[in-house]
Amino acid sequence: MDLTPIRDMADAIRANVGRVIVGKETLIDRLLIAIITSGHVLLEDVPGTGKTLTAKALAVSLDCTFKRIQFTPDLLPSDLTGIHYFNQKVGEFEFRPGPLFANIVLADEINRATPRTQSSLLECMEERQLSIDGRTFALERPFLVIATQNPVENQGTFPLPEAQLDRFLFKLRMGYPDSAEAVQILKRFMDASPLEEIGPVVKREAILEAQRLYSKVAVHDDLLRYIVAVVERTRTHPDVHVGISPRGSQALLRAAQAFAALQGRAYVVPDDIKALAADVLAHRIVLRGAARTKPEATEDVVRQVLEAVPVPAEESLGAR
């Protein structure tokens, strides 16, 4: 199977987004994995680290429609999905689609909206469709939700419930740039925003083809057992109240296949799974007791599990 088109597509998008965003190659790869696997991403970091700019640069690079929604406490589900309104000129009700009818949707500060509004995202994230006034509307593919939240300001926010966190393929952090990257950012944005200078480098059809091909990446049975062993170990960890569900193991498998495809490789290796495990699994873990208050405690649990579970030897994986 020739996965060169996916690798070339990824290279083009990395280079294009890299003209705007400095030093976030790993983050860009995770976003590409999400859109290829029809997953979604939760970006959590302090304001000003480039969350919105990254989402916009990705949308421009993919030649996809993009909508940004600023979540606030007074936001209603109909503000996202759309409404039927009475058109007096034609004398009948017409549907006015909301911002969820886009290829890439940025849900900015999602934890500032009420649980009722947050839950309106569940159907579209899981089923790629919306039910409005008894009618079902299919969403155009590709469809990617990038939600952001600020972990510092908790006053007046509504934490996402575990069931909704589980819908996100990745929970990621932007992180601060190092000194050299910070200088490069200042230079790049000194005159104007480079976002205005980039354009599409990948057609929507190429993304749809990547979504069709990535699932054919081979995964050895030993690696499937390895994923299951990692997931099951989270359920018996002493600090864990609720471990990873089967949805989490499926998400890790899909992400590993897409990760291999981005590199032009038609098979998954153990390092693919280990590289993605924390980003895919950590936000799905519910800790018990005092462990819940420790920053990055769930990532520590995933790292401990990976150290405890034996990794399949390359020799046992056989011919590819």
Rosetta silent file (secondary structure, phi, psi, omega in degrees, C-alpha in Angstrom):
SEQUENCE: MDLTPIRDMADAIRANVGRVIVGKETLIDRLLIAIITSGHVLLEDVPGTGKTLTAKALAVSLDCTFKRIQFTPDLLPSDLTGIHYFNQKVGEFEFRPGPLFANIVLADEINRATPRTQSSLLECMEERQLSIDGRTFALERPFLVIATQNPVENQGTFPLPEAQLDRFLFKLRMGYPDSAEAVQILKRFMDASPLEEIGPVVKREAILEAQRLYSKVAVHDDLLRYIVAVVERTRTHPDVHVGISPRGSQALLRAAQAFAALQGRAYVVPDDIKALAADVLAHRIVLRGAARTKPEATEDVVRQVLEAVPVPAEESLGAR
SCORE:     score description
SCORE:     0.000 S_00000001
   1 L     0.000  129.079 -177.707    0.000    0.000    0.000 S_00000001
   2 L   -92.395  111.489  178.928    1.411    3.360   -1.051 S_00000001
   3 L  -104.614   13.883  179.304    1.029    5.950    1.709 S_00000001
   4 H   -57.090  -40.200  178.984    3.305    8.491    0.071 S_00000001
   5 H   -58.791  -36.892  179.317    0.374   10.863   -0.673 S_00000001
   6 H   -68.911  -42.116  178.831   -0.458   11.040    3.044 S_00000001
   7 H   -63.793  -42.869  179.347    3.174   11.685    3.971 S_00000001
   8 H   -65.385  -39.069  177.241    3.472   14.377    1.280 S_00000001
   9 H   -61.397  -44.589 -179.967    0.212   15.953    2.431 S_00000001
  10 H   -63.343  -41.996  179.217    1.469   16.045    6.016 S_00000001
  11 H   -61.076  -42.750 -179.352    4.780   17.601    4.947 S_00000001
  12 H   -64.742  -41.399 -179.075    2.976   20.333    3.011 S_00000001
  13 H   -69.708  -42.224  177.814    0.656   21.156    5.924 S_00000001
  14 H   -57.642  -45.209 -178.142    3.497   21.178    8.472 S_00000001
  15 H   -66.052  -39.501 -177.366    5.471   23.588    6.323 S_00000001
  16 H   -71.007  -47.624  178.143    2.502   25.864    5.707 S_00000001
  17 H   -65.384  -32.522  178.784    1.309   26.016    9.313 S_00000001
  18 H   -65.676  -16.328  174.790    4.965   26.376   10.342 S_00000001
  19 L   -73.167  -18.007  179.812    5.060   29.695    8.497 S_00000001
  20 L  -108.355  -48.534 -175.382    2.642   30.989   11.163 S_00000001
  21 L   -99.550  129.617 -175.466    3.231   28.839   14.251 S_00000001
  22 L   -97.078  126.359  168.063    6.787   28.529   15.577 S_00000001
  23 L    68.026   31.703 -178.968    8.164   25.277   16.974 S_00000001
  24 L  -124.109   44.155 -176.566    4.969   23.214   17.352 S_00000001
  25 H   -61.251  -40.935 -179.835    5.610   20.350   14.933 S_00000001
  26 H   -64.110  -42.622  178.295    4.383   17.700   17.395 S_00000001
  27 H   -61.866  -43.313  179.499    1.156   19.619   18.015 S_00000001
  28 H   -61.830  -40.730  177.257    0.559   20.001   14.275 S_00000001
  29 H   -61.013  -41.377  179.543    1.047   16.254   13.822 S_00000001
  30 H   -64.048  -39.000  177.531   -1.526   15.560   16.538 S_00000001
  31 H   -65.005  -39.164  177.483   -4.024   17.837   14.789 S_00000001
  32 H   -64.905  -41.382  176.951   -3.400   16.032   11.508 S_00000001
  33 H   -59.921  -42.090 -178.841   -3.926   12.677   13.214 S_00000001
  34 H   -62.393  -45.268 -176.658   -7.211   13.962   14.634 S_00000001
  35 H   -72.666  -31.065  177.892   -8.599   15.128   11.305 S_00000001
  36 H   -70.047  -37.996 -177.682   -7.482   11.942    9.520 S_00000001
  37 L   -89.961    5.121 -176.218   -9.112    9.716   12.154 S_00000001
  38 L    60.329   36.085  176.533  -12.234   11.938   12.382 S_00000001
  39 L   -97.630 -173.350 -179.218  -11.318   12.710   15.986 S_00000001
  40 L  -137.332  161.608 -171.264  -11.409   15.946   17.968 S_00000001
  41 E  -129.369  135.224  172.129   -8.899   17.896   20.041 S_00000001
  42 E  -108.803  115.817  178.937   -9.070   19.690   23.386 S_00000001
  43 E  -100.490  119.329 -178.821   -6.372   22.370   23.706 S_00000001
  44 E  -120.160  117.400  176.335   -5.755   23.456   27.279 S_00000001
  45 L  -170.714  170.348 -178.856   -3.390   26.301   28.061 S_00000001
  46 L   -69.596  160.164  179.973   -3.186   29.869   29.275 S_00000001
  47 L   -62.761  149.377  173.411   -4.287   32.710   26.956 S_00000001
  48 L    88.536    8.583 -178.966   -1.883   33.986   24.339 S_00000001
  49 L   -94.609   -0.963  173.793   -0.067   30.738   23.531 S_00000001
  50 L   101.928   19.509 -177.755   -1.459   30.480   19.986 S_00000001
  51 H   -63.882  -51.319 -178.877   -4.413   28.092   20.298 S_00000001
  52 H   -65.797  -41.560 -178.703   -6.771   30.080   18.071 S_00000001
  53 H   -63.254  -38.138  178.329   -4.041   30.995   15.602 S_00000001
  54 H   -62.777  -45.231  179.756   -3.065   27.330   15.203 S_00000001
  55 H   -62.608  -42.087  179.320   -6.646   26.315   14.419 S_00000001
  56 H   -64.995  -42.812 -179.352   -7.011   29.110   11.860 S_00000001
  57 H   -63.743  -37.807  177.494   -3.700   28.245   10.159 S_00000001
  58 H   -65.284  -45.129 -179.202   -4.741   24.589    9.889 S_00000001
  59 H   -61.791  -42.878  178.518   -8.110   25.486    8.376 S_00000001
  60 H   -63.233  -40.714 -177.625   -6.522   27.778    5.798 S_00000001
  61 H   -65.702  -29.833 -174.890   -3.967   25.108    4.870 S_00000001
  62 L   -93.124    0.197 -177.513   -6.675   22.498    4.296 S_00000001
  63 L    54.948   43.313 -178.903   -8.942   24.651    2.110 S_00000001
  64 L  -115.355  156.567  174.571  -11.751   23.912    4.562 S_00000001
  65 L   -71.499  144.009 -174.480  -14.532   26.048    5.965 S_00000001
  66 E  -134.991  135.225  175.328  -13.740   27.388    9.424 S_00000001
  67 E  -134.705  138.160  177.180  -15.957   28.827   12.170 S_00000001
  68 E  -112.094  131.083  179.444  -14.959   30.166   15.568 S_00000001
  69 E  -119.119  121.093  175.452  -17.457   30.138   18.437 S_00000001
  70 E   -87.466  110.321 -177.715  -16.766   32.141   21.589 S_00000001
  71 L   -78.611  130.874  178.916  -18.378   30.139   24.380 S_00000001
  72 L  -138.152  163.131 -178.504  -20.050   32.242   27.085 S_00000001
  73 L   -60.093  -26.219 -178.191  -22.554   31.453   29.871 S_00000001
  74 L   -92.772    5.868  179.067  -25.463   32.897   27.836 S_00000001
  75 L   -71.296  133.599 -178.497  -24.711   30.840   24.720 S_00000001
  76 L  -105.071  155.514  176.905  -27.645   28.604   23.744 S_00000001
  77 H   -54.709  -37.041 -179.435  -27.576   25.256   21.889 S_00000001
  78 H   -67.452  -23.179  176.112  -29.457   26.874   19.001 S_00000001
  79 H   -67.532  -22.101  178.555  -26.639   29.424   18.672 S_00000001
  80 H   -92.672  -45.330 -170.643  -24.431   26.471   17.666 S_00000001
  81 H   -85.009  -32.028 -174.632  -26.778   24.293   15.669 S_00000001
  82 E   111.183  172.295 -175.956  -28.943   26.869   13.896 S_00000001
  83 E  -139.776  159.235  167.239  -32.660   27.656   13.916 S_00000001
  84 E   -93.784  127.695  179.431  -35.771   27.496   11.800 S_00000001
  85 E  -125.970  156.233 -177.774  -37.107   31.002   11.183 S_00000001
  86 E   -88.128  117.281  177.684  -40.197   32.255    9.408 S_00000001
  87 E   -89.299  107.386 -176.381  -39.382   33.882    6.075 S_00000001
  88 L   -67.443  -24.931 -179.142  -42.154   36.383    5.470 S_00000001
  89 L   -67.444  -38.859 -178.767  -41.230   36.803    1.811 S_00000001
  90 L  -102.843   -9.623  175.660  -41.958   33.178    0.955 S_00000001
  91 L    73.912   29.953  178.393  -44.434   32.550    3.766 S_00000001
  92 E  -152.986  166.512 -179.744  -42.748   29.488    5.253 S_00000001
  93 E   -80.495  139.649  176.501  -40.120   28.410    7.754 S_00000001
  94 E  -127.437  153.641 -178.840  -36.518   28.097    6.574 S_00000001
  95 E   -94.468  130.048  175.842  -33.479   26.663    8.274 S_00000001
  96 E  -109.942  106.353 -174.983  -30.565   28.961    9.074 S_00000001
  97 E   -66.409  145.776  177.779  -27.507   26.759    9.820 S_00000001
  98 L   -89.619 -175.970 -175.728  -25.320   27.579   12.804 S_00000001
  99 L   -68.841  -12.148  176.865  -21.514   27.628   13.033 S_00000001
 100 L   -70.493  -13.839  177.843  -21.312   23.869   13.586 S_00000001
 101 L   -86.020   68.735  178.783  -21.951   23.474    9.855 S_00000001
 102 L  -149.261  163.904  179.608  -18.271   23.872    8.997 S_00000001
 103 L   -75.267  -42.237  178.392  -15.317   21.572    8.410 S_00000001
 104 E  -124.745  123.267 -177.266  -13.227   22.912   11.290 S_00000001
 105 E  -117.431  124.135  175.508  -14.942   24.397   14.337 S_00000001
 106 E   -99.070  110.723  177.176  -13.022   26.231   17.042 S_00000001
 107 E   -94.539   92.094 -171.865  -14.958   26.084   20.324 S_00000001
 108 E   -80.227  127.856 -178.715  -13.117   28.810   22.213 S_00000001
 109 L    53.438   57.609 -174.670  -13.187   28.560   26.033 S_00000001
 110 H   -60.600  -28.258 -177.293  -15.674   25.700   25.919 S_00000001
 111 H   -78.290    1.961  175.889  -15.813   25.437   29.716 S_00000001
 112 H   -90.403  -10.871  178.127  -17.442   28.892   29.974 S_00000001
 113 L   -90.348  159.958 -178.982  -20.715   27.642   28.464 S_00000001
 114 L   -71.267  158.040  178.198  -23.387   25.834   30.460 S_00000001
 115 H   -54.916  -33.578  179.462  -23.562   22.013   30.446 S_00000001
 116 H   -61.930  -43.736  179.650  -26.685   22.202   28.279 S_00000001
 117 H   -71.999  -40.324  176.779  -24.791   24.044   25.546 S_00000001
 118 H   -57.747  -41.690 -176.554  -21.699   21.859   25.939 S_00000001
 119 H   -68.237  -19.249  178.675  -23.827   18.737   25.486 S_00000001
 120 H   -67.599  -15.418  176.882  -25.138   20.043   22.160 S_00000001
 121 H   -79.973  -20.528 -170.508  -21.692   19.230   20.776 S_00000001
 122 H   -59.940  -47.195 -176.929  -21.926   15.539   21.673 S_00000001
 123 H   -63.451  -44.162 -176.751  -24.075   14.382   18.752 S_00000001
 124 H   -70.393  -32.770  179.580  -22.088   16.236   16.120 S_00000001
 125 H   -70.806  -38.339 -175.055  -18.736   15.071   17.557 S_00000001
 126 H   -89.292  -43.524 -171.842  -19.755   11.420   17.752 S_00000001
 127 H  -103.632   -8.736 -176.428  -22.268   10.967   14.930 S_00000001
 128 L    57.394   39.456  177.235  -21.259   13.760   12.498 S_00000001
 129 E  -154.848  163.988  178.509  -24.868   14.874   12.389 S_00000001
 130 E  -131.409  138.087  175.307  -27.265   17.246   14.139 S_00000001
 131 E  -107.185  117.668 -174.891  -30.917   16.728   15.083 S_00000001
 132 E  -132.509  118.967  178.424  -32.869   19.974   14.984 S_00000001
 133 L    52.011   43.743  176.550  -36.646   20.224   15.399 S_00000001
 134 L    81.076   -1.623  177.808  -37.103   16.590   14.481 S_00000001
 135 E  -109.725  147.136  179.567  -34.899   16.754   11.387 S_00000001
 136 E  -109.812  127.637 -179.409  -31.439   15.233   11.047 S_00000001
 137 E  -114.911  123.503  176.202  -28.738   17.124    9.176 S_00000001
 138 E   -78.125  138.703  178.427  -25.537   15.368    8.119 S_00000001
 139 L   -89.619  144.883 -178.477  -22.362   17.375    8.614 S_00000001
 140 L   -71.759  139.269  177.183  -19.906   17.752    5.764 S_00000001
 141 L   -96.375  149.662   -3.219  -16.660   15.809    6.039 S_00000001
 142 L   -71.836  157.859  178.539  -14.017   16.320    7.175 S_00000001
 143 L  -134.882  121.011 -176.858  -15.334   17.572   10.492 S_00000001
 144 E  -134.628  127.618  172.923  -13.009   18.550   13.331 S_00000001
 145 E  -103.003  123.337  172.078  -13.798   20.255   16.626 S_00000001
 146 E  -111.958  107.478 -179.562  -10.885   22.020   18.311 S_00000001
 147 E  -101.378  143.444  178.106  -12.013   23.100   21.765 S_00000001
 148 E  -121.968  151.987  172.030   -9.930   25.319   24.031 S_00000001
 149 E  -151.360  150.514 -179.064  -10.032   26.002   27.730 S_00000001
 150 L   -97.279  115.355 -176.283   -8.011   28.048   30.193 S_00000001
 151 L   -76.205   -7.922 -174.116   -6.884   25.881   33.149 S_00000001
 152 L   -90.838  -48.402 -177.143   -6.076   28.887   35.344 S_00000001
 153 L   -89.157  103.776 -177.242   -9.321   30.885   35.512 S_00000001
 154 L  -102.314  -11.618 -179.164  -11.944   28.568   37.019 S_00000001
 155 L   -68.825  128.449  179.267  -14.404   31.152   38.346 S_00000001
 156 L    77.038   18.795  179.340  -17.622   31.120   36.355 S_00000001
 157 L  -111.736  164.697 -179.598  -16.681   28.011   34.364 S_00000001
 158 L  -125.708   99.890 -177.350  -18.354   24.628   33.935 S_00000001
 159 L   -55.733  140.324  178.906  -15.844   21.740   33.835 S_00000001
 160 L   -65.250  133.882  176.443  -16.452   19.273   31.032 S_00000001
 161 L   -68.227  159.574 -177.280  -18.004   16.018   32.300 S_00000001
 162 H   -58.838  -36.765 -179.181  -16.044   12.806   31.868 S_00000001
 163 H   -62.661  -33.554  179.817  -18.430   11.554   29.168 S_00000001
 164 H   -82.378  -35.935  175.055  -17.657   14.587   27.025 S_00000001
 165 H   -58.048  -35.681 -177.576  -13.905   14.517   27.700 S_00000001
 166 L   -66.540  -17.692  179.310  -13.951   10.943   26.414 S_00000001
 167 L   -76.985  -16.607 -178.699  -15.178   12.232   23.035 S_00000001
 168 L   -87.663  129.279  177.256  -11.884   14.032   22.414 S_00000001
 169 L   -64.750  -45.179 -178.378   -9.158   11.996   20.742 S_00000001
 170 E  -125.640  146.932  161.588   -6.417   14.194   22.226 S_00000001
 171 E  -118.638  118.423 -170.561   -6.048   16.589   25.117 S_00000001
 172 E  -125.618  159.739  173.557   -3.020   18.765   24.339 S_00000001
 173 L  -121.517  139.132  177.041   -1.124   21.727   25.721 S_00000001
 174 L   -70.379  -48.393 -177.971    0.501   24.415   23.591 S_00000001
 175 L    79.683  155.008  176.860    3.235   25.213   26.096 S_00000001
 176 L   -77.138  148.301  173.946    5.418   28.303   26.238 S_00000001
 177 L   -74.417  155.023  172.817    8.056   28.812   23.530 S_00000001
 178 L   -77.806  178.974 -173.270   11.711   28.687   24.456 S_00000001
 179 H   -60.754  -43.922 -179.152   13.838   31.838   24.175 S_00000001
 180 H   -65.181  -40.318  178.798   14.900   31.248   20.575 S_00000001
 181 H   -67.136  -37.483  178.997   11.325   30.507   19.496 S_00000001
 182 H   -63.211  -39.134  176.849   10.040   33.602   21.311 S_00000001
 183 H   -65.009  -40.931  179.711   12.501   35.788   19.388 S_00000001
 184 H   -64.211  -36.545  177.443   11.401   34.152   16.139 S_00000001
 185 H   -63.486  -43.831  179.319    7.753   34.880   16.998 S_00000001
 186 H   -61.536  -42.368  178.775    8.536   38.549   17.552 S_00000001
 187 H   -64.623  -41.879 -174.607   10.322   38.777   14.224 S_00000001
 188 H   -68.132  -34.181 -176.516    7.573   36.968   12.377 S_00000001
 189 L  -102.998   15.229 -176.121    4.759   39.147   13.706 S_00000001
 190 L   -66.770  -44.047 -175.520    6.665   42.436   13.679 S_00000001
 191 L   -95.436  -45.867 -177.662    5.112   43.848   10.493 S_00000001
 192 L  -161.192  169.288  179.068    1.920   41.842    9.973 S_00000001
 193 L   -76.307  125.291  178.125    0.305   38.509   10.743 S_00000001
 194 H   -65.871  -13.715  177.435    1.771   35.726    8.565 S_00000001
 195 H   -59.959  -31.362 -179.276   -1.674   34.097    8.620 S_00000001
 196 H   -73.906  -11.823 -175.324   -2.701   36.598    5.941 S_00000001
 197 H  -102.535   -6.377 -179.360    0.104   35.394    3.678 S_00000001
 198 L  -100.889  160.376  179.186   -0.627   31.666    3.581 S_00000001
 199 L  -140.493 -177.140 -178.859   -3.165   29.825    1.463 S_00000001
 200 L   -65.175  138.734  174.991   -4.496   26.310    0.920 S_00000001
 201 L  -120.603   -8.938 -178.401   -1.912   23.598    0.204 S_00000001
 202 L  -138.082  132.444  177.105   -4.190   20.539    0.413 S_00000001
 203 L   -78.451  154.549  179.358   -7.575   19.941   -1.177 S_00000001
 204 H   -59.228  -33.700 -179.109  -10.463   18.610    0.881 S_00000001
 205 H   -63.800  -31.937  178.879  -10.533   15.489   -1.283 S_00000001
 206 H   -66.450  -36.962  176.215   -6.988   14.623   -0.160 S_00000001
 207 H   -65.551  -43.496  178.987   -8.116   14.593    3.467 S_00000001
 208 H   -62.269  -37.649  177.349  -11.058   12.335    2.610 S_00000001
 209 H   -67.578  -39.100  177.044   -8.709    9.958    0.799 S_00000001
 210 H   -63.579  -37.594  177.367   -6.383    9.921    3.821 S_00000001
 211 H   -64.002  -30.678  179.048   -9.370    9.078    6.026 S_00000001
 212 H   -77.868  -36.349 -172.457  -10.092    6.116    3.779 S_00000001
 213 H   -83.611  -34.239 -168.565   -6.516    4.828    3.584 S_00000001
 214 H   -61.467  -32.269 -177.031   -5.160    5.151    7.122 S_00000001
 215 H   -68.930  -10.900  178.222   -7.336    2.359    8.541 S_00000001
 216 H   -87.579   -2.627  176.172   -5.594   -0.102    6.219 S_00000001
 217 L   -62.896  130.326 -173.488   -2.269    0.389    8.067 S_00000001
 218 E   -73.932  140.067  175.959   -1.314   -3.035    9.439 S_00000001
 219 L  -130.985  117.850 -179.152   -1.294   -3.677   13.185 S_00000001
 220 L   -66.422  148.797  179.840    0.184   -6.947   14.470 S_00000001
 221 H   -58.139  -33.574  178.356   -1.882   -8.945   16.963 S_00000001
 222 H   -63.288  -33.437  177.945    0.908   -8.556   19.529 S_00000001
 223 H   -74.936  -33.527  173.768    0.468   -4.783   19.312 S_00000001
 224 H   -63.075  -42.439  177.458   -3.285   -5.106   19.743 S_00000001
 225 H   -66.238  -32.649  178.338   -2.635   -7.146   22.885 S_00000001
 226 H   -65.541  -43.864  177.698   -0.125   -4.503   23.993 S_00000001
 227 H   -60.379  -44.982  179.846   -2.755   -1.751   23.686 S_00000001
 228 H   -63.500  -40.233  179.666   -5.240   -3.834   25.664 S_00000001
 229 H   -63.647  -40.372  177.967   -2.632   -4.577   28.349 S_00000001
 230 H   -63.584  -46.351 -178.743   -1.853   -0.856   28.734 S_00000001
 231 H   -63.520  -44.598 -178.499   -5.528    0.027   28.997 S_00000001
 232 H   -66.670  -32.593  179.366   -6.289   -2.750   31.482 S_00000001
 233 H   -66.141  -30.757  177.854   -3.327   -1.766   33.675 S_00000001
 234 H   -64.737  -27.454 -176.950   -4.817    1.730   34.095 S_00000001
 235 H   -75.950  -19.679 -179.060   -7.886    0.145   35.683 S_00000001
 236 H  -108.202    3.302  179.151   -5.837   -1.521   38.438 S_00000001
 237 L   -65.842  136.899 -174.923   -3.460    1.369   39.177 S_00000001
 238 L   -62.601  -24.452 -179.050   -3.725    2.333   42.885 S_00000001
 239 L   -91.736   -2.056 -172.689   -4.283    6.040   42.128 S_00000001
 240 E  -101.522  127.585  175.586   -6.996    5.448   39.524 S_00000001
 241 E   -87.727  -45.664  176.403  -10.701    5.538   40.350 S_00000001
 242 E  -129.366  122.300 -179.084  -11.946    5.001   36.766 S_00000001
 243 L   -89.251 -166.290 -175.274   -9.602    3.586   34.140 S_00000001
 244 L   -77.096  136.179  177.523   -9.643    3.610   30.357 S_00000001
 245 L   -87.878  169.843  175.367  -12.732    2.299   28.561 S_00000001
 246 H   -56.510  -28.574  176.368  -12.749    0.318   25.285 S_00000001
 247 H   -61.938  -36.008  178.416  -13.353    3.630   23.483 S_00000001
 248 H   -66.155  -40.728  178.891   -9.937    4.756   24.718 S_00000001
 249 H   -67.546  -37.299  175.942   -8.198    1.653   23.374 S_00000001
 250 H   -64.570  -39.428  179.025   -9.904    2.120   19.990 S_00000001
 251 H   -63.640  -41.595  179.428   -8.785    5.753   19.952 S_00000001
 252 H   -64.962  -38.943  178.022   -5.172    4.758   20.663 S_00000001
 253 H   -63.446  -48.755 -178.986   -5.272    2.188   17.858 S_00000001
 254 H   -62.838  -41.454 -179.650   -6.646    4.659   15.304 S_00000001
 255 H   -63.828  -40.027  179.875   -4.180    7.336   16.342 S_00000001
 256 H   -65.864  -39.536  177.785   -1.241    4.913   16.006 S_00000001
 257 H   -62.968  -44.909  179.700   -2.374    3.893   12.509 S_00000001
 258 H   -66.659  -37.414  178.786   -2.658    7.529   11.416 S_00000001
 259 H   -61.631  -43.113  176.660    0.708    8.349   13.010 S_00000001
 260 H   -64.539  -41.746 -179.044    2.357    5.593   10.984 S_00000001
 261 H   -62.886  -37.148  178.852    0.577    6.759    7.813 S_00000001
 262 H   -60.760  -27.214  179.175    1.875   10.323    8.291 S_00000001
 263 L   -93.802    5.927  178.884    5.377    8.895    8.093 S_00000001
 264 L    75.795   19.249 -176.498    4.545    6.910    4.969 S_00000001
 265 L  -104.229  134.019 -174.917    4.732    3.618    6.875 S_00000001
 266 L   -92.156   14.993  179.433    2.165    0.865    6.217 S_00000001
 267 E  -149.850  153.747 -179.721    2.532   -0.750    9.646 S_00000001
 268 L   -94.115  140.958  175.088    2.451    0.290   13.289 S_00000001
 269 L  -116.369  160.947 -178.551    5.473   -0.149   15.579 S_00000001
 270 H   -54.846  -36.296 -178.779    5.498   -0.081   19.414 S_00000001
 271 H   -63.303  -27.912  176.129    7.058    3.381   19.496 S_00000001
 272 H   -62.007  -45.967 -178.248    3.980    4.784   17.697 S_00000001
 273 H   -66.840  -43.622 -178.528    1.760    3.608   20.538 S_00000001
 274 H   -65.967  -36.309 -178.331    4.134    4.785   23.262 S_00000001
 275 H   -67.710  -30.255 -174.093    4.521    8.228   21.672 S_00000001
 276 H   -99.829  -13.466 -168.971    0.765    8.828   21.569 S_00000001
 277 H   -56.207  -48.323 -176.355   -0.392    7.078   24.747 S_00000001
 278 H   -63.803  -43.370 -178.197   -0.285   10.054   27.134 S_00000001
 279 H   -67.626  -30.436 -178.250   -2.050   12.444   24.735 S_00000001
 280 H   -87.515  -36.257 -168.483   -4.786    9.903   23.957 S_00000001
 281 H  -101.153  -31.055 -168.115   -5.318    8.291   27.367 S_00000001
 282 H   -58.904  -41.399 -176.136   -4.488   10.747   30.164 S_00000001
 283 H   -75.503   -5.431  178.983   -7.671   12.830   29.963 S_00000001
 284 H   -94.800   -2.754 -176.918   -9.808    9.676   30.103 S_00000001
 285 L   -96.559  134.469  174.329   -8.505    8.673   33.543 S_00000001
 286 E  -108.919  119.598 -177.389  -10.304    9.655   36.765 S_00000001
 287 E   -87.379  164.676  179.058   -8.009    9.688   39.768 S_00000001
 288 L  -112.072  151.554  171.385   -8.945    9.039   43.372 S_00000001
 289 H    59.930 -141.287 -175.581   -8.290   11.068   46.518 S_00000001
 290 H   -66.074  -21.554 -178.855   -5.422   13.532   46.767 S_00000001
 291 H   -61.908  -24.147 -177.190   -3.996   12.426   43.413 S_00000001
 292 H   -67.463  -23.504 -175.975   -6.746   14.409   41.648 S_00000001
 293 H   -89.880   -6.268 -176.720   -5.212   17.706   42.778 S_00000001
 294 L   -84.399  128.547  176.928   -1.724   17.050   41.416 S_00000001
 295 L   -60.818  137.775  176.904   -0.883   18.752   38.091 S_00000001
 296 L    58.786   25.091 -179.278   -0.230   16.302   35.271 S_00000001
 297 H   -66.183  -37.165 -179.037   -0.980   13.375   37.593 S_00000001
 298 H   -68.398  -34.320  175.381   -2.844   11.432   34.909 S_00000001
 299 H   -63.991  -37.344  177.219    0.130   11.763   32.534 S_00000001
 300 H   -63.265  -38.821  178.626    2.322   10.311   35.294 S_00000001
 301 H   -61.884  -45.673 -179.886   -0.055    7.358   35.584 S_00000001
 302 H   -61.829  -42.788  178.743    0.183    6.673   31.845 S_00000001
 303 H   -62.603  -41.053  178.250    3.996    6.847   31.986 S_00000001
 304 H   -63.993  -39.874  178.891    4.073    4.429   34.929 S_00000001
 305 H   -64.691  -43.610  179.883    1.782    2.027   33.074 S_00000001
 306 H   -62.457  -35.085  177.879    3.966    2.148   29.949 S_00000001
 307 H   -71.384  -27.630 -175.391    7.025    1.332   32.069 S_00000001
 308 H   -86.741  -27.849 -176.169    5.232   -1.598   33.701 S_00000001
 309 L   -89.295  125.308  179.722    3.752   -3.267   30.609 S_00000001
 310 L   -62.088  137.201  179.791    6.244   -5.311   28.541 S_00000001
 311 L   -89.399  132.751  177.594    6.719   -4.002   25.010 S_00000001
 312 L   -57.291  135.139  178.423    6.462   -6.576   22.185 S_00000001
 313 L   -71.491  146.109 -179.994    9.880   -7.349   20.740 S_00000001
 314 H   -57.283  -35.844 -177.962   10.455   -6.323   17.133 S_00000001
 315 H   -64.764  -32.370 -177.463   11.356   -9.935   16.281 S_00000001
 316 H   -75.847  -13.973 -177.737    7.994  -11.209   17.461 S_00000001
 317 H   -78.321  -13.825  173.330    6.107   -8.876   15.164 S_00000001
 318 L    71.629 -168.984 -179.012    7.158  -10.916   12.152 S_00000001
 319 L   -71.614  146.045 -179.363    7.209   -9.858    8.513 S_00000001
 320 L  -108.973    0.000    0.000    5.306   -6.753    7.563 S_00000001
